[in-house]
Protein backbone atom coordinates (compact mmCIF):
# COMPACT_ATOMS: atom_id res chain seq x y z
CA UNK A 1 0.00 0.00 0.00
CA UNK A 2 1.41 3.41 -0.97
CA UNK A 3 1.98 6.08 1.64
CA UNK A 4 -0.63 8.81 2.01
CA UNK A 5 0.04 11.90 -0.05
CA UNK A 6 1.26 14.73 2.18
CA UNK A 7 -1.77 16.81 3.09
CA UNK A 8 -1.67 20.27 4.66
CA UNK A 9 -4.50 22.56 5.69
CA UNK A 10 -5.11 26.21 6.47
CA UNK A 11 -8.04 26.57 8.85
CA UNK A 12 -9.11 30.15 9.64
CA UNK A 13 -12.21 31.22 11.56
CA UNK A 14 -14.51 33.70 9.77
CA UNK A 15 -14.88 35.98 12.79
CA UNK A 16 -12.84 38.85 11.36
CA UNK A 17 -10.47 39.83 8.57
CA UNK A 18 -7.18 38.05 7.95
CA UNK A 19 -3.95 39.85 8.88
CA UNK A 20 -0.24 39.29 8.21
CA UNK A 21 -0.05 36.53 10.82
CA UNK A 22 -2.67 34.56 8.91
CA UNK A 23 -0.78 35.23 5.68
CA UNK A 24 2.38 33.75 7.19
CA UNK A 25 0.55 30.56 8.18
CA UNK A 26 -1.36 30.21 4.90
CA UNK A 27 1.70 30.85 2.73
CA UNK A 28 3.88 28.53 4.81
CA UNK A 29 1.32 25.74 4.48
CA UNK A 30 1.26 26.29 0.71
CA UNK A 31 5.06 26.39 0.45
CA UNK A 32 5.49 23.20 2.48
CA UNK A 33 2.75 21.42 0.54
CA UNK A 34 4.39 22.36 -2.75
CA UNK A 35 7.82 21.27 -1.54
CA UNK A 36 6.43 17.91 -0.45
CA UNK A 37 4.41 17.40 -3.62
CA UNK A 38 1.33 17.40 -1.44
CA UNK A 39 -2.17 18.79 -1.18
CA UNK A 40 -3.40 22.03 0.39
CA UNK A 41 -6.86 22.08 1.95
CA UNK A 42 -8.88 25.02 3.22
CA UNK A 43 -11.14 24.52 6.22
CA UNK A 44 -13.48 27.15 7.62
CA UNK A 45 -13.69 26.78 11.40
CA UNK A 46 -17.09 28.36 12.01
CA UNK A 47 -18.54 26.52 15.01
CA UNK A 48 -18.93 29.85 16.85
CA UNK A 49 -22.20 30.96 15.25
CA UNK A 50 -22.34 34.10 17.40
CA UNK A 51 -19.13 35.56 15.95
CA UNK A 52 -18.68 33.97 12.51
CA UNK A 53 -20.12 35.80 9.50
CA UNK A 54 -20.57 34.89 5.81
CA UNK A 55 -18.99 38.18 4.78
CA UNK A 56 -15.81 37.28 6.68
CA UNK A 57 -15.66 33.90 4.95
CA UNK A 58 -16.03 35.65 1.58
CA UNK A 59 -13.20 38.00 2.55
CA UNK A 60 -10.99 35.04 3.53
CA UNK A 61 -11.48 33.41 0.14
CA UNK A 62 -10.80 36.72 -1.60
CA UNK A 63 -7.62 37.39 0.40
CA UNK A 64 -6.20 33.90 -0.16
CA UNK A 65 -6.89 34.04 -3.90
CA UNK A 66 -5.20 37.47 -4.02
CA UNK A 67 -2.14 35.96 -2.34
CA UNK A 68 -2.00 33.42 -5.16
CA UNK A 69 -3.00 30.37 -3.12
CA UNK A 70 -4.84 27.43 -4.61
CA UNK A 71 -6.59 24.76 -2.58
CA UNK A 72 -8.64 21.66 -3.15
CA UNK A 73 -12.42 21.76 -3.23
CA UNK A 74 -14.86 21.44 -1.63
CA UNK A 75 -13.97 23.60 1.33
CA UNK A 76 -14.92 21.94 4.62
CA UNK A 77 -17.08 24.10 6.87
CA UNK A 78 -17.31 22.89 10.44
CA UNK A 79 -20.88 24.16 10.83
CA UNK A 80 -21.95 21.56 8.25
CA UNK A 81 -20.45 18.62 10.15
CA UNK A 82 -21.80 18.73 13.69
CA UNK A 83 -22.89 15.09 13.32
CA UNK A 84 -19.22 14.04 12.98
CA UNK A 85 -18.33 15.80 16.22
CA UNK A 86 -21.39 14.50 18.04
CA UNK A 87 -20.38 10.96 17.09
CA UNK A 88 -16.87 11.44 18.51
CA UNK A 89 -18.31 13.03 21.64
CA UNK A 90 -20.65 10.07 22.12
CA UNK A 91 -17.67 7.71 22.01
CA UNK A 92 -15.92 9.65 24.75
CA UNK A 93 -19.09 9.70 26.84
CA UNK A 94 -19.49 5.94 26.41
CA UNK A 95 -15.95 5.55 27.78
CA UNK A 96 -16.96 7.42 30.93
CA UNK A 97 -14.54 10.27 30.18
CA UNK A 98 -17.00 13.16 29.92
CA UNK A 99 -19.12 14.93 32.51
CA UNK A 100 -21.46 17.92 32.54
CA UNK A 101 -20.21 21.05 34.31
CA UNK A 102 -22.74 23.70 35.34
CA UNK A 103 -20.32 26.31 36.66
CA UNK A 104 -19.97 29.38 34.45
CA UNK A 105 -16.75 31.29 33.83
CA UNK A 106 -18.07 33.84 36.32
CA UNK A 107 -18.57 31.13 38.93
CA UNK A 108 -14.97 29.99 38.43
CA UNK A 109 -13.64 33.55 38.73
CA UNK A 110 -15.61 34.18 41.92
CA UNK A 111 -14.50 30.88 43.46
CA UNK A 112 -10.86 31.78 42.84
CA UNK A 113 -11.08 35.50 43.62
CA UNK A 114 -8.23 36.71 45.80
CA UNK A 115 -6.01 33.77 44.92
CA UNK A 116 -3.03 35.09 42.95
CA UNK A 117 -1.67 31.54 42.83
CA UNK A 118 -4.86 30.12 41.28
CA UNK A 119 -3.92 27.48 38.68
CA UNK A 120 -4.23 28.43 35.03
CA UNK A 121 -4.03 26.50 31.79
CA UNK A 122 -1.25 27.15 29.22
CA UNK A 123 -3.41 29.86 27.60
CA UNK A 124 -3.74 31.67 30.91
CA UNK A 125 -7.38 30.77 31.63
CA UNK A 126 -8.31 29.84 35.19
CA UNK A 127 -8.68 26.10 35.78
CA UNK A 128 -12.03 25.10 37.21
CA UNK A 129 -11.82 24.38 40.96
CA UNK A 130 -15.00 22.28 40.80
CA UNK A 131 -14.02 18.59 40.49
CA UNK A 132 -16.16 15.92 38.93
CA UNK A 133 -16.59 14.39 42.38
CA UNK A 134 -18.33 17.54 43.66
CA UNK A 135 -21.62 16.33 42.20
CA UNK A 136 -23.15 12.91 41.64
CA UNK A 137 -23.76 11.68 38.13
CA UNK A 138 -27.47 11.37 38.95
CA UNK A 139 -27.59 15.06 39.87
CA UNK A 140 -25.74 16.04 36.72
CA UNK A 141 -28.16 14.00 34.61
CA UNK A 142 -31.17 15.56 36.32
CA UNK A 143 -29.87 19.09 35.75
CA UNK A 144 -29.17 18.35 32.08
CA UNK A 145 -32.66 16.97 31.64
CA UNK A 146 -34.06 20.07 33.30
CA UNK A 147 -32.52 22.14 30.52
CA UNK A 148 -29.87 23.98 32.50
CA UNK A 149 -26.93 25.35 30.50
CA UNK A 150 -23.76 23.29 30.81
CA UNK A 151 -20.37 22.54 29.37
CA UNK A 152 -19.10 19.03 28.77
CA UNK A 153 -15.64 18.57 30.24
CA UNK A 154 -13.09 15.83 29.69
CA UNK A 155 -12.17 14.02 32.90
CA UNK A 156 -8.50 14.71 32.27
CA UNK A 157 -7.01 12.53 34.98
CA UNK A 158 -9.05 9.52 33.91
CA UNK A 159 -8.41 10.19 30.22
CA UNK A 160 -4.66 10.57 30.77
CA UNK A 161 -4.52 7.27 32.66
CA UNK A 162 -6.39 5.59 29.82
CA UNK A 163 -4.10 7.00 27.13
CA UNK A 164 -0.74 6.65 28.88
CA UNK A 165 2.37 8.70 27.96
CA UNK A 166 1.87 10.90 24.91
CA UNK A 167 3.97 12.96 22.53
CA UNK A 168 4.20 14.20 18.99
CA UNK A 169 6.75 14.78 16.26
CA UNK A 170 7.61 18.46 15.80
CA UNK A 171 9.10 19.26 12.37
CA UNK A 172 10.98 22.56 11.80
CA UNK A 173 9.35 24.94 9.32
CA UNK A 174 12.61 25.17 7.41
CA UNK A 175 12.76 21.40 7.02
CA UNK A 176 15.02 18.77 8.52
CA UNK A 177 14.58 16.07 11.10
CA UNK A 178 11.65 16.21 13.48
CA UNK A 179 12.01 15.92 17.23
CA UNK A 180 9.83 14.17 19.77
CA UNK A 181 7.90 16.48 22.12
CA UNK A 182 6.31 15.13 25.30
CA UNK A 183 2.64 16.00 25.72
CA UNK A 184 1.26 17.35 28.99
CA UNK A 185 -2.54 17.28 28.74
CA UNK A 186 -2.92 17.46 32.53
CA UNK A 187 -1.78 21.09 32.36
CA UNK A 188 -5.15 21.91 30.76
CA UNK A 189 -7.27 20.55 33.58
CA UNK A 190 -10.72 19.20 32.72
CA UNK A 191 -10.88 20.96 29.37
CA UNK A 192 -14.25 21.82 27.80
CA UNK A 193 -14.89 19.72 24.70
CA UNK A 194 -18.53 20.63 24.00
CA UNK A 195 -21.44 22.70 25.28
CA UNK A 196 -25.17 22.23 25.54
CA UNK A 197 -25.84 24.23 22.40
CA UNK A 198 -22.85 23.04 20.33
CA UNK A 199 -21.69 19.38 20.33
CA UNK A 200 -18.02 20.26 20.00
CA UNK A 201 -15.20 22.64 20.85
CA UNK A 202 -12.13 23.72 18.93
CA UNK A 203 -10.12 20.88 20.46
CA UNK A 204 -12.55 18.12 19.50
CA UNK A 205 -13.49 19.49 16.09
CA UNK A 206 -9.92 19.99 14.94
CA UNK A 207 -8.81 16.42 15.60
CA UNK A 208 -11.94 14.96 13.99
CA UNK A 209 -11.54 17.19 10.94
CA UNK A 210 -7.84 16.44 10.52
CA UNK A 211 -8.53 12.70 10.61
CA UNK A 212 -11.51 12.80 8.24
CA UNK A 213 -9.63 15.01 5.78
CA UNK A 214 -6.50 12.87 5.85
CA UNK A 215 -4.31 15.71 7.10
CA UNK A 216 -0.74 14.48 7.55
CA UNK A 217 0.98 17.78 8.42
CA UNK A 218 -0.44 20.42 10.77
CA UNK A 219 1.33 23.75 10.29
CA UNK A 220 0.12 26.52 12.60
CA UNK A 221 1.27 29.26 14.95
CA UNK A 222 3.37 28.67 18.06
CA UNK A 223 0.47 29.91 20.20
CA UNK A 224 -1.24 26.57 19.52
CA UNK A 225 1.73 24.37 20.39
CA UNK A 226 0.60 23.72 23.97
CA UNK A 227 -2.88 22.74 22.75
CA UNK A 228 -1.29 19.87 20.83
CA UNK A 229 -1.14 18.00 24.14
CA UNK A 230 -4.95 17.96 24.25
CA UNK A 231 -5.17 17.07 20.57
CA UNK A 232 -2.83 14.11 20.92
CA UNK A 233 -4.84 12.86 23.89
CA UNK A 234 -8.09 13.05 21.94
CA UNK A 235 -6.50 11.35 18.94
CA UNK A 236 -5.43 8.41 21.09
CA UNK A 237 -8.78 8.17 22.87
CA UNK A 238 -10.66 8.20 19.55
CA UNK A 239 -8.20 5.98 17.66
CA UNK A 240 -7.26 8.72 15.19
CA UNK A 241 -3.92 9.05 13.36
CA UNK A 242 -1.29 11.51 14.54
CA UNK A 243 -0.15 14.13 12.01
CA UNK A 244 3.30 15.67 12.02
CA UNK A 245 3.27 19.13 13.60
CA UNK A 246 5.04 22.38 12.79
CA UNK A 247 4.45 25.39 15.05
CA UNK A 248 5.89 28.47 13.39
CA UNK A 249 6.93 31.69 15.11
CA UNK A 250 4.40 34.51 15.42
CA UNK A 251 4.50 37.99 13.97
CA UNK A 252 4.46 40.76 16.57
CA UNK A 253 3.36 44.38 16.42
CA UNK A 254 5.44 47.38 17.52
CA UNK A 255 4.38 46.85 21.15
CA UNK A 256 5.43 43.20 21.09
CA UNK A 257 1.91 41.79 20.96
CA UNK A 258 1.07 38.98 18.57
CA UNK A 259 -1.01 40.09 15.61
CA UNK A 260 -4.66 39.43 16.34
CA UNK A 261 -8.14 40.27 15.14
CA UNK A 262 -9.09 41.11 18.72
CA UNK A 263 -6.61 44.01 18.93
CA UNK A 264 -7.40 45.29 15.45
CA UNK A 265 -4.20 44.30 13.68
CA UNK A 266 -4.04 45.72 10.16
CA UNK A 267 -5.92 43.44 7.78
CA UNK A 268 -4.76 42.06 4.45
CA UNK A 269 -7.69 43.88 2.85
CA UNK A 270 -6.38 47.18 4.23
CA UNK A 271 -2.88 46.43 2.99
CA UNK A 272 -4.23 45.59 -0.44
CA UNK A 273 -6.23 48.84 -0.53
CA UNK A 274 -3.04 50.70 0.35
CA UNK A 275 -1.32 49.22 -2.70
CA UNK A 276 0.72 46.54 -0.98
CA UNK A 277 1.42 43.63 -3.36
CA UNK A 278 1.25 39.90 -2.59
CA UNK A 279 5.04 39.73 -2.92
CA UNK A 280 5.40 42.48 -0.33
CA UNK A 281 3.00 40.64 1.98
CA UNK A 282 5.19 37.54 1.65
CA UNK A 283 8.25 39.60 2.53
CA UNK A 284 6.54 41.22 5.53
CA UNK A 285 5.41 37.78 6.66
CA UNK A 286 9.05 36.72 6.82
CA UNK A 287 8.89 34.25 3.95
N, C-alpha and C positions, 0 to 999 in steps of 0.2 A: 504494500500500500504506500502511495507517495505521501510525502509530508504535506501538511496544510500550507497553502500559499500564505505568505506573510500578510497579515491584515491589520491595518491601523484604523483609528477612528478619531474624529474631532467631534466633541459632544458639548456644544454650548447650550445655555438656557436662554430662552427668548424673553428675558425679563429686563432687557435694556439693550443698548447699542454696544457693539464690539469695540474694543480699544486695542492699543498696541500689544498688550499682554496676550490677548486672544490671537492676534496676528502671529506672534511668535509661536504659540502652540500649534496653530493651524498649519503654518508654513513648515514647521519642524516635522509635524506628522507627514505632510506631503513629501518633504525631502527624504525622510527616512523610508517611506513607502516606495518612492521611486528608486532609491539606492538598493533596496532589497528586492526589487522587481515584484512588489506586492500591491495590495489593494488599499484604497483610501475610502472609508465610509464616513458619512455625516449622520449624526444622531441628534435629534432635538430633544433636550431633557426638559420637558414641560409638565411635570407632575404638579407643580405649584400653580394651580389654576387662578389663584388670586393675584399673582404677579406676572404671569406669562401672557403675552399679547401676540395676536397674529401679525400685527405690523412690525413687531420686533423680529419675528421669524423671517418675514419678507426682507427686512433690512440685513439680517445675517446672510441670507442667500445672495443678496445683492453685493455685499461686501466681499464675500468669499470669491464670487465670480470675478469681481474687479481685481482681486489679488492674483487671479489667474489659476485658481485651484479648480480641480475637476474631481468629482467623487461619483461613486456608484449609486444607482437608483434601484429601488425607491429609498427615500430618506425614512429612517425609523423615527417615529414620534412616540415618546413614552405614553402620552395620554391615550393612545390607541391600543395599548397593550397591558392594561391593568389586570386582565385575566392571567397573564403570564406571571405577574408579581404575586397575585393572590394565590396561585398554585404553589409557588415557592414558599410563601408565608404559611400556607396550610401544612406543608411538610415540616417546617420548623415547629409549628404548634403541635403536630402529632408526635414529635420527638420530646415534647415537654420542655422546650427551650424558650418559650415565649409566655409573657404574662401581661395582663392589662394594668396600666398605671394611671391613676386618676389625679395625680398631683400635677398642677400646672407649673409653668416656669416661675410664675409669681409665688406659688407655694414653696418651691425649692429655694428661691431667693430669700423669702421670709424665714424659712427654717434655718438658713445658714447666715443670716444677718449678724454682723458683729464678729464673724469668724474670718480674720484675714488669712488663716491657714486652710480655709475650706478647700477640699480637693477639686481640681478642675481637669477636664479632658485636654488632649493635646491642642485643641482649637481654642482653649481658654474658657469654655463653658463650664458652669458649675455642675459637678456630678450629683445626681439625686441622692439625698440621704435617706430615702425611704426604701428599705429592702423589700424583696419579694415576700419575705417571711412576716412582714408587718400586717398582712391581710390574708385571710384564708382564700383558697381558690373558689369556694362556694360564694363568699362575699363578692369577689371580683366578678364572678359570673352573673350574680344577681344585679350588680350595678350596671354591667354591660347590657343586660336584658332590659333594664329600666331606661335605657337610652342615654345614660350619662356620657359626656365626652371623655375620651381616654386616648392614651398612646399605648402602643404595643412595644414592649421592651424585650430585648434579648437577655436572658439570664446568662450573663457573661461568664460567671464562674463555672456554671454547669456546662456551658457550651465549650469553654476552653478545656475543661477536663475531657470532654468527649473528643475534641479534635486533636489534643496533644500538641507538642511543639510545632510551631509554624514559622515560615519564612518565605521570602521570594527572591527572585533573581533581578537585580538592578543593573541595567545596561546603560553605560554612559551615552549621552546624546551624540558625542563625537565618534562613537563606535568603539570597538575593542571588546575585551572580555568583560562579562558581567560578574558581579560579586553577590554573594549570598547575604541577605539582610534578615536578621531575626525579627519576627513580628511580636508585637506586644498588645494584643487586643484588650487585655485587662485594664490598660491605661484609659480606656474609653468608658469604663463602667458599664452599666446596663443600658446600652445604646438603644435609642428609638429606631425601630425598623418599619413601623407603620403607624397609622392613626385611624381613628374611627371612620373618618370621611375619605381617607385615601389608603388603599391596601398596600402601601409601600413607602419607602424613604429613598433618599439618594443612595445610601449604602446598599440596600437590597436591589433596587432597580438596576444599578450599574453592573453588578455582578451577573444578574440574569441576562441583561442585554448583551454584555460582552460574550457570554457563553452562546447565546442564541445566534449572534451575528458572526461567530467564529473569529472573534478578535484574538490575535496572537501577540500583539504588542500594544501596550497602553502607554502613551506618551502624553504627559500632562505636567502641570506646574508643581514645584516643590512644596507648595502649600497643601497638597493632597497626599504627600508621601506618608504621613502618619496614619491617614485613613486606610492605607493599604493593609494595615494589620487587621482591621475589621473586614475588609474585602476578602483577604485570604481565609479568614475564619469562616465566612459565609460560603466561600467556594468549597471548602472542605466539608462543611456540614451538608451542603446540597449536592455534593458529588460533581462539581463543575471544574473544568480545566483551569489551570493557572497560566495567565499570560506572562510574558516578560514585561518588566516595567522600566520606564525611563521618567524620572522626575527632573525636569529642566529648571534652571534658575529663573527667578521672577524679575520683571522689569520694575524699577522703582521710580517714583516721582522725585521732584527736587527736595521734598521734605523727608525722603527715605521711606515713604509708604508704598506698598505694592499698588500697582494700578488696579483700579476697581470701579465697577459701575456705581457702587454705593457712595463713593466720594467724588463722583462726577469726573473721572479721568477722561481726557479728550478722546472722542470717538473716532473711529476710522472714517465715518461719514463726514465729520468735521474736517479731518485732514484732507480728504478727497476734495471737499468744497474749497479748501484753501489752496488747492493746486498741487498737493503732495502726490507723487507718483507711486505706483506699487513697488518699484525698485527702491525708492526712498524709504517706504515703509519697511521693506525687508532690511535695509541698512539700519534703520532706527531700532528694529527688533533684534539687532545683534546677529543677523544671519548673513 
